[in-house]
Amino acid sequence: MNSAKMLISLDETGEGETLTHQSVYVKKLRPLLPSDAFEPDPSKLAILLINIGILLLGWGIADNLDRWPVYLLWLYLPLAAIMGNSIIVLLFSSHDLMHGSVQKKSPLTYPIAFLGLSMLLMPPTQWKSLHNLVHHNNTNSLADPDRNYLYQQTDTWGKWIQNLFVPSVEVNPLWLIVGMAGSWAVHNFRNLSSVLLFNDKSVDYVPAAFTVSPKDRLKIALECLGILGIHLGVLFYLEFNPIKVALAYILPIAIGHAGAMFYIYTNHMGCRMTSINDPLINSASLRVPKIIDLLHFNFSHHTEHHIFPSINSNYYPRVQELLQIHYPDRMNLIDAGQAWRLLMETPRHYQDQVTFTDSSGTMAVNCSIVEEFKNG
């Protein structure tokens, strides 16, 4: 069945809400922002390189872990956590770099993005197509590969793994822990295999298949080999020593991927679907401690990012202020803890554009439940 026919329309649900296209918000808010907000911020490039340095330093120290007494190995754990945060920072700084908010077009953009995304196992050419073009232009719609699965979609291996891993009222806590560390890799593999093996929109084990040009398909394949080479290089440097690999490779990557997935889960998966790209409805922004925003380039301001993808992220708080002035109580702005609780208390499939249901189709929860959490 065509996926477009799987959903009943907003009008048919009786719960339709007037949607506003992203371009309308841009037209309204762009004149209210300073021109500096749209100038590249090269300081984030320096931060990206510093965090690559942190990983190199961590691996350098780990090279001697086999000489440490067993009872002192715990002293490496804080460094592993810092390395995990560096992987998150590399994702977000590379994200800004690929959106053009870090530097103007430069031959260095591609190789730096390649290094920045390598620990995330993400080929930059795939990122540009999947994230910049497809996700941003079709956010939380039928065509968005990053959305929840529809209940009506075929029960494929991709859907089964998502049922097993993602936060929901059904998830087993042990599988959730595994999923926090492993879902990023699953998401990557799902989309990579779809593009490299089939490159066809009929692929059914992804929420929404996308295609790339033959040239980009070849680039993605070559980038995968390069990323594999980097990871093998790290493992060879660590001599495949179990202690070194566990503490300096697996643990930092698990922490980094879990941190990234927390944001990714809460960005859109608790929101309703939209046929018109309305970031105030299909995206969510989080309230987090200021130190987190400082470390992660204000990535919690995700609605703001979807309105102005290429703006300097330092100005996201100003965009939020303008949204609250001109569109009061419309955006999904909630505490990070509340956003997580929302995901854990609701099922994770779309029965239709405004209703969540569980894997058996027996539950029905209105997606507007997010309204109860915004000020709760």
Solvent accessible surface area in square Angstrom, and as a share of the most:
residue,aa,sasa,rsa
1,M,178,0.80
2,N,92,0.47
3,S,43,0.28
4,A,63,0.49
5,K,154,0.65
6,M,29,0.13
7,L,22,0.11
8,I,82,0.42
9,S,53,0.34
10,L,24,0.12
11,D,127,0.66
12,E,124,0.56
13,T,31,0.18
14,G,68,0.66
15,E,87,0.39
16,G,44,0.43
17,E,76,0.34
18,T,114,0.66
19,L,24,0.12
20,T,30,0.18
21,H,80,0.36
22,Q,35,0.15
23,S,62,0.40
24,V,76,0.44
25,Y,0,0.00
26,V,43,0.25
27,K,167,0.71
28,K,98,0.41
29,L,0,0.00
30,R,91,0.33
31,P,101,0.64
32,L,76,0.38
33,L,11,0.05
34,P,63,0.40
35,S,79,0.51
36,D,87,0.45
37,A,0,0.00
38,F,53,0.22
39,E,89,0.40
40,P,34,0.21
41,D,19,0.10
42,P,87,0.55
43,S,60,0.39
44,K,5,0.02
45,L,30,0.15
46,A,50,0.39
47,I,64,0.32
48,L,1,0.01
49,L,89,0.44
50,I,106,0.54
51,N,12,0.06
52,I,34,0.17
53,G,31,0.30
54,I,44,0.22
55,L,5,0.03
56,L,109,0.54
57,L,107,0.53
58,G,0,0.00
59,W,25,0.09
60,G,29,0.28
61,I,62,0.31
62,A,0,0.00
63,D,43,0.22
64,N,61,0.31
65,L,1,0.00
66,D,73,0.38
67,R,178,0.65
68,W,73,0.26
69,P,57,0.36
70,V,122,0.70
71,Y,161,0.61
72,L,60,0.30
73,L,25,0.12
74,W,150,0.53
75,L,82,0.41
76,Y,2,0.01
77,L,80,0.40
78,P,79,0.50
79,L,32,0.16
80,A,0,0.00
81,A,47,0.37
82,I,92,0.47
83,M,0,0.00
84,G,0,0.00
85,N,38,0.19
86,S,1,0.01
87,I,2,0.01
88,I,12,0.06
89,V,4,0.02
90,L,1,0.00
91,L,4,0.02
92,F,2,0.01
93,S,0,0.00
94,S,0,0.00
95,H,2,0.01
96,D,8,0.04
97,L,4,0.02
98,M,33,0.15
99,H,23,0.10
100,G,39,0.37
101,S,5,0.03
102,V,1,0.00
103,Q,31,0.14
104,K,145,0.62
105,K,210,0.89
106,S,35,0.23
107,P,126,0.79
108,L,106,0.53
109,T,29,0.17
110,Y,97,0.37
111,P,57,0.36
112,I,19,0.10
113,A,0,0.00
114,F,35,0.14
115,L,83,0.41
116,G,0,0.00
117,L,0,0.00
118,S,5,0.03
119,M,5,0.02
120,L,0,0.00
121,L,58,0.29
122,M,1,0.01
123,P,1,0.00
124,P,1,0.00
125,T,13,0.07
126,Q,0,0.00
127,W,18,0.06
128,K,114,0.48
129,S,12,0.08
130,L,4,0.02
131,H,15,0.07
132,N,26,0.14
133,L,100,0.50
134,V,26,0.15
135,H,4,0.02
136,H,15,0.07
137,N,99,0.51
138,N,46,0.24
139,T,1,0.00
140,N,1,0.00
141,S,17,0.11
142,L,47,0.23
143,A,50,0.39
144,D,0,0.00
145,P,0,0.00
146,D,32,0.17
147,R,5,0.02
148,N,0,0.00
149,Y,1,0.00
150,L,0,0.00
151,Y,81,0.31
152,Q,69,0.31
153,Q,21,0.10
154,T,83,0.48
155,D,121,0.63
156,T,21,0.12
157,W,101,0.35
158,G,0,0.00
159,K,5,0.02
160,W,154,0.54
161,I,34,0.17
162,Q,19,0.08
163,N,47,0.24
164,L,40,0.20
165,F,23,0.09
166,V,6,0.04
167,P,0,0.00
168,S,4,0.03
169,V,69,0.40
170,E,84,0.38
171,V,16,0.09
172,N,74,0.38
173,P,93,0.58
174,L,133,0.66
175,W,109,0.38
176,L,19,0.09
177,I,118,0.60
178,V,73,0.42
179,G,0,0.00
180,M,31,0.14
181,A,37,0.28
182,G,20,0.20
183,S,10,0.06
184,W,6,0.02
185,A,38,0.29
186,V,32,0.19
187,H,32,0.14
188,N,4,0.02
189,F,123,0.51
190,R,10,0.04
191,N,1,0.00
192,L,26,0.13
193,S,10,0.06
194,S,2,0.01
195,V,0,0.00
196,L,52,0.26
197,L,123,0.61
198,F,110,0.46
199,N,32,0.16
200,D,67,0.35
201,K,145,0.61
202,S,91,0.59
203,V,19,0.11
204,D,73,0.38
205,Y,23,0.09
206,V,2,0.01
207,P,3,0.02
208,A,12,0.10
209,A,16,0.12
210,F,7,0.03
211,T,54,0.31
212,V,17,0.10
213,S,53,0.34
214,P,114,0.72
215,K,150,0.64
216,D,44,0.23
217,R,75,0.27
218,L,112,0.56
219,K,73,0.31
220,I,0,0.00
221,A,35,0.27
222,L,103,0.51
223,E,8,0.04
224,C,32,0.19
225,L,116,0.58
226,G,31,0.30
227,I,9,0.04
228,L,98,0.49
229,G,40,0.39
230,I,49,0.25
231,H,10,0.05
232,L,72,0.36
233,G,39,0.38
234,V,14,0.08
235,L,28,0.14
236,F,136,0.57
237,Y,108,0.41
238,L,0,0.00
239,E,110,0.49
240,F,104,0.44
241,N,37,0.19
242,P,106,0.67
243,I,66,0.34
244,K,1,0.00
245,V,21,0.12
246,A,44,0.34
247,L,30,0.15
248,A,0,0.00
249,Y,33,0.13
250,I,99,0.50
251,L,56,0.28
252,P,2,0.01
253,I,25,0.13
254,A,26,0.20
255,I,60,0.30
256,G,0,0.00
257,H,4,0.02
258,A,25,0.19
259,G,20,0.19
260,A,0,0.00
261,M,10,0.05
262,F,56,0.23
263,Y,11,0.04
264,I,51,0.26
265,Y,4,0.01
266,T,6,0.03
267,N,4,0.02
268,H,10,0.05
269,M,13,0.06
270,G,4,0.04
271,C,3,0.01
272,R,20,0.07
273,M,0,0.00
274,T,1,0.00
275,S,82,0.53
276,I,75,0.38
277,N,13,0.07
278,D,0,0.00
279,P,1,0.00
280,L,0,0.00
281,I,10,0.05
282,N,0,0.00
283,S,0,0.00
284,A,3,0.03
285,S,0,0.00
286,L,3,0.02
287,R,102,0.37
288,V,28,0.16
289,P,88,0.56
290,K,181,0.77
291,I,101,0.51
292,I,54,0.27
293,D,22,0.12
294,L,138,0.68
295,L,75,0.37
296,H,12,0.05
297,F,17,0.07
298,N,20,0.10
299,F,19,0.08
300,S,0,0.00
301,H,14,0.06
302,H,5,0.02
303,T,0,0.00
304,E,0,0.00
305,H,3,0.01
306,H,4,0.02
307,I,1,0.00
308,F,9,0.04
309,P,37,0.23
310,S,57,0.37
311,I,2,0.01
312,N,13,0.07
313,S,1,0.01
314,N,88,0.45
315,Y,56,0.21
316,Y,5,0.02
317,P,50,0.32
318,R,90,0.33
319,V,0,0.00
320,Q,28,0.12
321,E,87,0.39
322,L,4,0.02
323,L,0,0.00
324,Q,85,0.38
325,I,113,0.57
326,H,66,0.29
327,Y,43,0.16
328,P,85,0.54
329,D,123,0.64
330,R,53,0.19
331,M,9,0.04
332,N,5,0.03
333,L,10,0.05
334,I,2,0.01
335,D,54,0.28
336,A,17,0.13
337,G,55,0.53
338,Q,19,0.09
339,A,4,0.03
340,W,55,0.19
341,R,116,0.42
342,L,5,0.02
343,L,2,0.01
344,M,57,0.25
345,E,85,0.38
346,T,0,0.00
347,P,0,0.00
348,R,8,0.03
349,H,5,0.02
350,Y,0,0.00
351,Q,58,0.26
352,D,12,0.06
353,Q,18,0.08
354,V,6,0.03
355,T,19,0.11
356,F,0,0.00
357,T,0,0.00
358,D,11,0.06
359,S,53,0.34
360,S,68,0.44
361,G,23,0.22
362,T,111,0.65
363,M,66,0.29
364,A,75,0.58
365,V,29,0.17
366,N,48,0.25
367,C,1,0.01
368,S,58,0.38
369,I,33,0.17
370,V,8,0.05
371,E,88,0.39
372,E,129,0.58
373,F,14,0.06
374,K,12,0.05
375,N,126,0.65
376,G,72,0.69
